[in-house]
Amino acid sequence: MLKLRFSQVFFLASFVLTAAISIEAVAQVSVVLPAKTCQQLGTSSYVVLVNRPGNLLPQLPEFLAISAIPCGYMANSITFFGNFNNLNAASYRVAQLRQMGLDAIVYSFILDNAEISPNFRGASVIVEPAADPNLTLQQVQAATISHAQLVNLANRQVILASPLSSFQVANTIAANLRSRGFASQAVSASLIGLPHASTSAAVPPTTTPNNTSSSKKTFRVLVPQVNQTTLEYVKAIAADAFPRSYQGRKYIQARTYTDFSNATRERDRLNIRFPGTIVISE
């Protein structure tokens, strides 16, 4: 029993490391978007996706190879591996692909993704932009060698550093970004709103912000981190909350706003449950 548990842990660690390295290697290749988006291919309750272009897949068994279709997702080229009406069947397909070393996930474009087990659910890696979002975008692109882009999350803009992966891999990528000084977090991929056109959400690195946007302040709502369980309570309210420091104290960043009035209203609301909640401007 002890050997089995050790082998399971070793396999998971190896899988996460391999997948994370694969994602970084894939990101260095120029992106050529397929003719169809993954959403167009996803005609059933669940789909299975792999965050890797079809031309960079390893040699697959025939039963998997015939189901692989390149598709576009958030201005990235990934691979579609079938429609499924049954969640168990979709999860089984994910398990087959993961045995091949691929970071496969189950996703739904029409149902609540919360029904999918966290082990199989898709995740995205986001970065909170600083006062100059375009500058932060360029820095994230340089740090990850990826096609990072600005997207909407909870009515605000964030930087999408990695569009779709398992939570195991997403957490690894987010931790690497935090170690480089970025405010990064892994969130459920279903929280990221898909753009109307797959290429419209991409922001070129050379974009120069005008004077109005570059001078606009960002207001962040911070909850004091009293103990280890505070983060769990805050994430139940704000799924993309993450820990950070401010003036030498530990906080949890719950929300980000560009309007000061909205930020103060949220501070007052959270302060009822979490005394000491503050608003800062960056």
C-alpha positions as semicolon CSV with decimal commas, in nm:
position;residue;x (nm);y (nm);z (nm)
1;M;0,000;0,000;0,000
2;L;0,284;0,239;0,085
3;K;0,459;0,167;-0,245
4;L;0,137;0,231;-0,437
5;R;0,086;0,568;-0,274
6;F;0,445;0,666;-0,341
7;S;0,415;0,566;-0,707
8;Q;0,095;0,767;-0,743
9;V;0,259;1,077;-0,597
10;F;0,567;1,029;-0,814
11;F;0,352;0,988;-1,127
12;L;0,151;1,304;-1,052
13;A;0,466;1,509;-0,988
14;S;0,626;1,380;-1,307
15;F;0,308;1,448;-1,505
16;V;0,279;1,807;-1,383
17;L;0,645;1,880;-1,456
18;T;0,631;1,721;-1,801
19;A;0,312;1,902;-1,894
20;A;0,440;2,238;-1,771
21;I;0,761;2,198;-1,972
22;S;0,559;2,093;-2,276
23;I;0,340;2,401;-2,252
24;E;0,645;2,629;-2,239
25;A;0,803;2,451;-2,534
26;V;0,482;2,473;-2,739
27;A;0,449;2,842;-2,657
28;Q;0,774;2,915;-2,840
29;V;0,619;2,805;-3,172
30;S;0,435;3,061;-3,387
31;V;0,058;3,027;-3,350
32;V;-0,142;2,951;-3,665
33;L;-0,511;2,946;-3,578
34;P;-0,720;2,657;-3,719
35;A;-1,025;2,724;-3,936
36;K;-1,271;2,637;-3,657
37;T;-1,286;2,731;-3,291
38;C;-1,322;2,467;-3,020
39;Q;-1,661;2,616;-2,935
40;Q;-1,780;2,547;-3,291
41;L;-1,667;2,184;-3,264
42;G;-1,819;2,137;-2,918
43;T;-2,171;2,024;-3,004
44;S;-2,224;1,794;-2,702
45;S;-2,245;1,846;-2,326
46;Y;-1,871;1,789;-2,275
47;V;-1,557;1,807;-2,485
48;V;-1,200;1,692;-2,424
49;L;-0,924;1,940;-2,506
50;V;-0,543;1,940;-2,499
51;N;-0,350;2,267;-2,485
52;R;-0,116;2,176;-2,768
53;P;-0,133;2,236;-3,146
54;G;-0,217;1,928;-3,348
55;N;0,115;1,930;-3,536
56;L;0,305;1,905;-3,205
57;L;0,128;1,600;-3,066
58;P;0,328;1,282;-3,004
59;Q;0,262;0,960;-3,190
60;L;-0,084;0,848;-3,073
61;P;-0,271;0,518;-3,095
62;E;-0,508;0,510;-3,392
63;F;-0,823;0,532;-3,177
64;L;-0,696;0,863;-3,033
65;A;-0,539;0,998;-3,351
66;I;-0,863;0,978;-3,550
67;S;-1,044;1,192;-3,293
68;A;-0,781;1,471;-3,285
69;I;-0,897;1,794;-3,453
70;P;-0,706;2,126;-3,432
71;C;-0,919;2,415;-3,304
72;G;-0,882;2,774;-3,188
73;Y;-0,930;2,876;-2,825
74;M;-0,865;3,229;-2,694
75;A;-0,634;3,308;-2,990
76;N;-0,439;2,985;-2,930
77;S;-0,418;2,668;-3,136
78;I;-0,507;2,360;-2,930
79;T;-0,647;2,012;-3,007
80;F;-1,003;1,882;-2,973
81;F;-1,044;1,513;-2,879
82;G;-1,415;1,449;-2,909
83;N;-1,770;1,531;-2,799
84;F;-1,926;1,346;-2,507
85;N;-2,274;1,349;-2,357
86;N;-2,155;1,147;-2,059
87;L;-1,910;1,301;-1,809
88;N;-1,765;0,962;-1,714
89;A;-1,686;0,886;-2,078
90;A;-1,517;1,224;-2,120
91;S;-1,313;1,170;-1,802
92;Y;-1,204;0,830;-1,929
93;R;-1,080;0,988;-2,252
94;V;-0,882;1,241;-2,046
95;A;-0,722;0,956;-1,849
96;Q;-0,620;0,787;-2,176
97;L;-0,455;1,106;-2,304
98;R;-0,278;1,173;-1,976
99;Q;-0,123;0,828;-1,998
100;M;0,033;0,956;-2,321
101;G;0,182;1,252;-2,130
102;L;-0,074;1,506;-2,254
103;D;-0,236;1,761;-2,021
104;A;-0,596;1,685;-2,123
105;I;-0,905;1,834;-1,957
106;V;-1,284;1,810;-1,976
107;Y;-1,468;2,130;-2,067
108;S;-1,825;2,232;-2,138
109;F;-1,934;2,527;-2,349
110;I;-2,300;2,482;-2,254
111;L;-2,314;2,336;-1,899
112;D;-2,183;2,442;-1,560
113;N;-1,820;2,333;-1,539
114;A;-1,850;2,309;-1,160
115;E;-2,001;1,963;-1,214
116;I;-1,668;1,844;-1,353
117;S;-1,424;1,699;-1,100
118;P;-1,135;1,940;-1,019
119;N;-0,895;1,666;-1,133
120;F;-1,036;1,691;-1,486
121;R;-1,164;2,051;-1,499
122;G;-0,992;2,315;-1,713
123;A;-0,800;2,601;-1,554
124;S;-0,656;2,932;-1,672
125;V;-0,362;3,129;-1,535
126;I;-0,428;3,500;-1,488
127;V;-0,205;3,791;-1,390
128;E;-0,332;4,112;-1,233
129;P;-0,206;4,403;-1,446
130;A;-0,028;4,696;-1,284
131;A;-0,104;5,062;-1,358
132;D;0,010;5,011;-1,717
133;P;-0,163;4,689;-1,839
134;N;0,020;4,685;-2,170
135;L;0,359;4,701;-2,002
136;T;0,262;4,415;-1,767
137;L;0,138;4,222;-2,071
138;Q;0,475;4,255;-2,243
139;Q;0,655;4,149;-1,924
140;V;0,436;3,839;-1,888
141;Q;0,490;3,749;-2,253
142;A;0,866;3,776;-2,203
143;A;0,856;3,574;-1,879
144;T;0,642;3,290;-2,014
145;I;0,736;3,304;-2,385
146;S;0,363;3,275;-2,452
147;H;0,082;3,446;-2,639
148;A;-0,050;3,627;-2,332
149;Q;-0,349;3,854;-2,383
150;L;-0,590;4,086;-2,203
151;V;-0,930;3,929;-2,125
152;N;-1,234;4,004;-1,912
153;L;-1,282;3,846;-1,571
154;A;-1,563;3,956;-1,337
155;N;-1,610;4,281;-1,533
156;R;-1,244;4,377;-1,524
157;Q;-0,937;4,322;-1,737
158;V;-0,672;4,066;-1,643
159;I;-0,383;3,915;-1,835
160;L;-0,439;3,559;-1,952
161;A;-0,095;3,396;-1,923
162;S;-0,210;3,040;-1,998
163;P;-0,557;2,980;-2,150
164;L;-0,634;2,617;-2,075
165;S;-0,469;2,340;-1,874
166;S;-0,532;2,114;-1,577
167;F;-0,533;2,275;-1,235
168;Q;-0,214;2,086;-1,149
169;V;-0,025;2,247;-1,435
170;A;-0,197;2,586;-1,395
171;N;-0,092;2,604;-1,029
172;T;0,267;2,527;-1,129
173;I;0,267;2,805;-1,392
174;A;0,107;3,054;-1,150
175;A;0,361;2,973;-0,878
176;N;0,645;3,029;-1,126
177;L;0,499;3,369;-1,221
178;R;0,458;3,469;-0,856
179;S;0,821;3,382;-0,795
180;R;0,904;3,638;-1,066
181;G;0,702;3,910;-0,895
182;F;0,369;3,882;-1,080
183;A;0,034;3,870;-0,900
184;S;-0,074;3,542;-1,061
185;Q;-0,343;3,287;-0,981
186;A;-0,499;2,974;-1,133
187;V;-0,876;3,005;-1,182
188;S;-1,145;2,795;-1,346
189;A;-1,129;2,837;-1,724
190;S;-1,506;2,884;-1,734
191;L;-1,463;3,220;-1,554
192;I;-1,284;3,363;-1,856
193;G;-1,534;3,504;-2,105
194;L;-1,474;3,382;-2,461
195;P;-1,445;3,669;-2,710
196;H;-1,688;3,692;-3,003
197;A;-1,397;3,645;-3,241
198;S;-1,109;3,420;-3,150
199;T;-0,850;3,675;-3,257
200;S;-1,011;3,992;-3,125
201;A;-0,900;3,943;-2,766
202;A;-0,532;3,936;-2,849
203;V;-0,343;4,255;-2,770
204;P;-0,023;4,310;-2,967
205;P;0,284;4,363;-2,748
206;T;0,367;4,681;-2,940
207;T;0,041;4,857;-2,851
208;T;0,109;5,196;-2,694
209;P;-0,150;5,314;-2,439
210;N;-0,279;5,668;-2,471
211;N;-0,236;5,924;-2,195
212;T;-0,583;5,865;-2,053
213;S;-0,550;5,489;-2,006
214;S;-0,193;5,501;-1,877
215;S;-0,283;5,753;-1,607
216;K;-0,591;5,567;-1,486
217;K;-0,553;5,422;-1,139
218;T;-0,640;5,069;-1,035
219;F;-0,807;5,018;-0,697
220;R;-0,757;4,689;-0,518
221;V;-0,964;4,558;-0,228
222;L;-0,747;4,379;0,027
223;V;-0,870;4,154;0,308
224;P;-0,634;4,100;0,605
225;Q;-0,510;3,741;0,620
226;V;-0,582;3,646;0,980
227;N;-0,503;3,275;0,945
228;Q;-0,462;2,997;0,689
229;T;-0,837;2,954;0,637
230;T;-0,902;3,319;0,548
231;L;-0,809;3,257;0,185
232;E;-1,065;2,975;0,158
233;Y;-1,340;3,201;0,292
234;V;-1,250;3,486;0,056
235;K;-1,225;3,256;-0,248
236;A;-1,580;3,139;-0,177
237;I;-1,683;3,499;-0,249
238;A;-1,417;3,590;-0,508
239;A;-1,289;3,279;-0,688
240;D;-0,976;3,451;-0,820
241;A;-0,861;3,590;-0,483
242;F;-0,496;3,534;-0,395
243;P;-0,254;3,619;-0,110
244;R;-0,018;3,916;-0,130
245;S;0,173;4,158;0,092
246;Y;0,115;4,530;0,141
247;Q;0,330;4,753;0,360
248;G;0,479;4,450;0,532
249;R;0,145;4,290;0,621
250;K;-0,024;3,983;0,478
251;Y;-0,346;4,042;0,283
252;I;-0,568;3,864;0,034
253;Q;-0,651;4,056;-0,282
254;A;-1,023;4,002;-0,336
255;R;-1,121;4,247;-0,608
256;T;-0,978;4,500;-0,854
257;Y;-1,164;4,806;-0,985
258;T;-1,097;5,108;-1,201
259;D;-1,376;5,303;-1,026
260;F;-1,306;5,417;-0,670
261;S;-1,674;5,423;-0,571
262;N;-1,720;5,058;-0,668
263;A;-1,404;4,965;-0,477
264;T;-1,518;5,138;-0,159
265;R;-1,862;4,976;-0,178
266;E;-1,699;4,635;-0,204
267;R;-1,464;4,722;0,082
268;D;-1,761;4,817;0,304
269;R;-1,941;4,495;0,210
270;L;-1,641;4,272;0,284
271;N;-1,549;4,466;0,598
272;I;-1,865;4,335;0,766
273;R;-1,730;3,981;0,747
274;F;-1,358;4,061;0,735
275;P;-1,280;4,360;0,962
276;G;-0,981;4,561;0,849
277;T;-1,054;4,533;0,475
278;I;-0,888;4,819;0,287
279;V;-0,868;4,978;-0,059
280;I;-0,533;5,067;-0,214
281;S;-0,453;5,236;-0,545
282;E;-0,175;5,121;-0,777
